Each structure stands twice: as C-alpha cells, then as structure tokens.
Amino acid sequence: MKVEVLGDEKTVVAFASAGVGGKIVNSKEEVLKVVKDSKDVGVFLVVDKYFPPNYEEDFPILVRIPGREQ
C-alpha cells in the first residue's frame, strides 16, 4: 500500500522531499479522478482546498491536510 499527496505544486514538492510521492491537482473533480484511477494507493493526503466534500468510500482513505495560504 502506498501513500500519496494530492495538492498544489508547493505541497507536492515539499512532501516529495520527505519521500512521499504525489500528484498536482487543480480541482476537487480532478482529485476524484486520480483516486478512482489509482489502484495501488491506500491513503491519499489531500490539501483542504481540493478535498471532495461528499467522499464516502471506505477505500482508499482520504485524509484532509492543511494547505498553504497564499
């Protein structure tokens, strides 16, 4: 099982420097598409700004993380 971060470029790069892979996303819909298409990821760390409000699936797990305020 893998862990990945989904968010803006700065957040993804910051997590990558700590060894956590990720993908840059620009919308909540894009997050849902990535989650649906990624079968080998068990936990997604999702920046608050892009966290889908009605996600009710048991797997994979989505964890809301604070984003970088601009």
C-alpha positions in Angstrom: 0.0 0.0 0.0 1.3 3.4 -0.9 0.7 6.9 0.4 0.4 9.9 -1.9 -0.3 13.6 -1.5 -2.7 15.5 -3.8 -2.5 19.2 -3.9 -0.8 22.3 -5.2 2.8 22.2 -6.6 4.5 23.6 -3.5 2.8 21.0 -1.2 3.6 18.1 -3.6 7.2 19.2 -3.8 7.5 19.6 -0.1 6.2 16.0 0.5 8.4 14.7 -2.2 11.5 16.0 -0.4 10.4 13.8 2.5 9.9 10.7 0.3 6.2 10.9 -0.2 5.0 10.8 -3.8 2.1 12.8 -5.1 0.3 14.5 -7.9 -0.5 18.1 -8.6 -4.3 18.7 -8.9 -6.3 21.8 -9.6 -9.9 20.8 -8.6 -11.9 18.5 -6.4 -13.1 16.7 -9.5 -9.5 16.0 -10.5 -8.9 14.6 -7.0 -11.8 12.1 -7.5 -10.5 11.1 -10.9 -7.0 10.4 -9.6 -8.4 8.5 -6.6 -10.6 6.4 -8.9 -7.7 5.6 -11.3 -5.1 4.8 -8.7 -5.5 1.2 -7.6 -2.2 0.8 -5.7 -2.6 3.7 -3.3 -4.2 3.1 0.1 -4.0 6.6 1.6 -4.2 10.0 -0.1 -3.3 13.1 1.8 -5.4 15.8 0.2 -4.9 19.5 0.6 -8.0 21.0 2.3 -8.8 23.3 -0.7 -9.2 20.2 -3.0 -10.8 17.8 -0.5 -14.0 16.4 -2.1 -16.9 17.2 0.3 -19.0 14.1 -0.3 -16.4 11.4 -0.4 -17.9 8.4 1.5 -15.8 5.5 0.2 -14.0 3.2 2.7 -11.0 2.7 0.5 -8.8 4.3 -0.4 -8.6 6.5 2.6 -8.6 10.3 2.1 -7.0 12.4 4.8 -7.5 16.2 4.8 -4.3 18.2 5.3 -4.0 22.0 5.7 -2.9 23.8 2.6 -0.5 26.7 2.0 -2.4 30.0 2.3 -1.5 32.5 -0.4 
